[in-house]
Amino acid sequence: MKKSFAVKDFVILSLIVGILLLMAYTPLGYLNIGPLAITFNTIPVAIAAIALGPKGGAVAGAVFGLTSFLQCIGIGGTSAMGATLFNIQPVLAFIQRFVPRLLDGFLLGYIYRFLKNHCPVYVACALTGFCSAFLNTLFFMTALVVLFGNTEYMQNLIAGRNIIVFICVFVGINALSEMISSTILTGAIGTALRKANLIH
C-alpha cells in the first residue's frame, strides 16, 4: 500500500513539475505588465502542497523559484527587474527569486493540513490557493526590499515613499489578479483531485 502511494505521489509530482515547466517557458505562466508580471505558477505550487504536503509543495516551489531566477539571465523568457537585480548582485538575485517560492510551497503544505480539518474541501483548497499567491507576493517583495532596498535601482522605484505604500502600489493589480485566479482555480482543481481520490 505504501509503495503504491509512493508511486502515485511521484507521478503526481512529476506531472505538476511538468506543468510548471510548461507554464514557465510559455506565455501560460506569466503576463508581463511593467517591471512585474502576473504569475499563475502559484497555482501548481498550491496543488502540489494540497496533494503531497509540505515536501511536494517545497519541490514545486523550488522549481518555480529556479525558473524565475533563470529569467534573470534570459532563459525561458526575460524579466527586466530580474536582469537588473542580477547585474547588481547575482547571488542575492538568486536568493530573492528562489527562496520565497520554496518557502511558499513548504508552508502551503501545513496550511492545507490545518484547513482540511476545519473547512469543507473546496474552501480548504481555495484558501490554500489564496495563501499561495498572497505568501508568494509577501515573501518576494520582502526579499526584494531587504536584499536590494539600499540600491540606487530600488531607491528610484521607492522614490521616497513609505515602504508599505510602495509595496501596495508596486504590486497592486498584479497581486490582486494572482490572488483571485489562484483562489478560484486551486479550489476547483483541488476539489476535483479529491473526488478522483488522487489526494489521500
Backbone hydrogen bonds, N-H to C=O, Kabsch-Sander energy under -0.5 kcal/mol:
donor,donor_aa,acceptor,acceptor_aa,energy
5,F,1,M,-2.2
6,A,2,K,-2.4
7,V,3,K,-2.4
8,K,4,S,-2.4
9,D,5,F,-2.8
10,F,6,A,-2.2
11,V,7,V,-2.4
12,I,8,K,-2.6
13,L,9,D,-2.8
14,S,10,F,-2.5
15,L,11,V,-2.3
16,I,12,I,-2.4
17,V,13,L,-2.7
18,G,14,S,-2.4
19,I,15,L,-2.5
20,L,16,I,-2.6
21,L,17,V,-2.5
22,L,18,G,-2.4
23,M,19,I,-2.7
24,A,20,L,-2.5
25,Y,21,L,-1.9
26,T,23,M,-0.7
29,G,23,M,-1.5
29,G,26,T,-1.4
31,L,38,I,-2.5
33,I,36,L,-2.1
36,L,33,I,-1.0
38,I,31,L,-2.9
39,T,37,A,-0.6
40,F,29,G,-2.5
41,N,29,G,-0.6
43,I,40,F,-1.5
45,V,41,N,-1.2
46,A,42,T,-2.0
47,I,43,I,-2.4
48,A,44,P,-2.5
49,A,45,V,-2.0
50,I,46,A,-2.3
51,A,47,I,-2.8
52,L,48,A,-2.7
53,G,49,A,-1.5
56,G,52,L,-0.8
57,G,53,G,-2.6
58,A,54,P,-2.4
59,V,55,K,-2.3
60,A,56,G,-2.4
61,G,57,G,-2.6
62,A,58,A,-2.4
63,V,59,V,-2.2
64,F,60,A,-2.4
65,G,61,G,-2.8
66,L,62,A,-2.5
67,T,63,V,-2.5
68,S,64,F,-2.1
69,F,65,G,-2.2
70,L,66,L,-2.4
71,Q,67,T,-1.1
72,C,69,F,-1.9
73,I,70,L,-1.1
74,G,71,Q,-1.3
75,I,70,L,-2.6
76,G,74,G,-0.6
77,G,74,G,-0.6
79,S,71,Q,-1.2
81,M,35,P,-0.7
83,A,79,S,-3.0
84,T,80,A,-1.8
85,L,81,M,-2.7
86,F,82,G,-2.6
87,N,83,A,-1.9
88,I,84,T,-1.5
89,Q,85,L,-2.7
93,A,89,Q,-2.1
94,F,90,P,-2.1
95,I,91,V,-2.2
96,Q,92,L,-2.7
97,R,93,A,-1.8
98,F,94,F,-2.9
99,V,95,I,-1.4
102,L,98,F,-2.1
103,L,99,V,-2.8
104,D,100,P,-2.1
105,G,101,R,-2.2
106,F,102,L,-2.1
107,L,103,L,-2.5
108,L,104,D,-2.1
109,G,105,G,-1.1
110,Y,106,F,-0.8
111,I,107,L,-2.3
112,Y,108,L,-2.8
113,R,109,G,-1.7
114,F,110,Y,-1.9
115,L,111,I,-2.6
116,K,112,Y,-2.9
117,N,113,R,-0.5
117,N,114,F,-0.9
118,H,115,L,-1.8
119,C,115,L,-1.7
124,A,120,P,-2.7
125,C,121,V,-2.6
126,A,122,Y,-3.0
127,L,123,V,-2.7
128,T,124,A,-1.7
129,G,125,C,-2.2
130,F,126,A,-2.3
131,C,127,L,-2.6
132,S,128,T,-2.0
133,A,129,G,-1.8
134,F,130,F,-2.8
135,L,131,C,-3.1
136,N,132,S,-1.8
137,T,133,A,-2.1
138,L,134,F,-2.7
139,F,135,L,-3.2
140,F,136,N,-2.3
141,M,137,T,-2.6
142,T,138,L,-2.2
143,A,139,F,-2.5
144,L,140,F,-2.0
145,V,141,M,-2.5
146,V,142,T,-2.8
147,L,143,A,-2.7
148,F,144,L,-2.0
149,G,145,V,-1.5
151,T,148,F,-1.9
155,Q,151,T,-2.5
156,N,152,E,-2.1
157,L,153,Y,-1.4
158,I,154,M,-3.0
159,A,155,Q,-2.3
161,R,158,I,-1.9
166,F,162,N,-2.7
167,I,163,I,-2.3
168,C,164,I,-2.4
169,V,165,V,-2.5
170,F,166,F,-3.0
171,V,167,I,-2.5
172,G,168,C,-1.8
174,N,171,V,-1.2
175,A,171,V,-1.5
176,L,172,G,-1.9
177,S,173,I,-2.8
178,E,174,N,-2.2
179,M,175,A,-2.5
180,I,176,L,-2.3
181,S,177,S,-2.4
182,S,178,E,-2.6
183,T,179,M,-2.1
184,I,180,I,-2.2
185,L,181,S,-2.5
186,T,182,S,-1.9
187,G,183,T,-1.7
188,A,184,I,-1.9
189,I,185,L,-2.9
190,G,186,T,-2.7
191,T,187,G,-1.7
192,A,188,A,-2.0
193,L,189,I,-2.4
194,R,190,G,-1.9
195,K,191,T,-2.3
196,A,192,A,-1.7
197,N,194,R,-1.5
198,L,193,L,-2.8
199,I,193,L,-0.8
200,H,198,L,-0.5
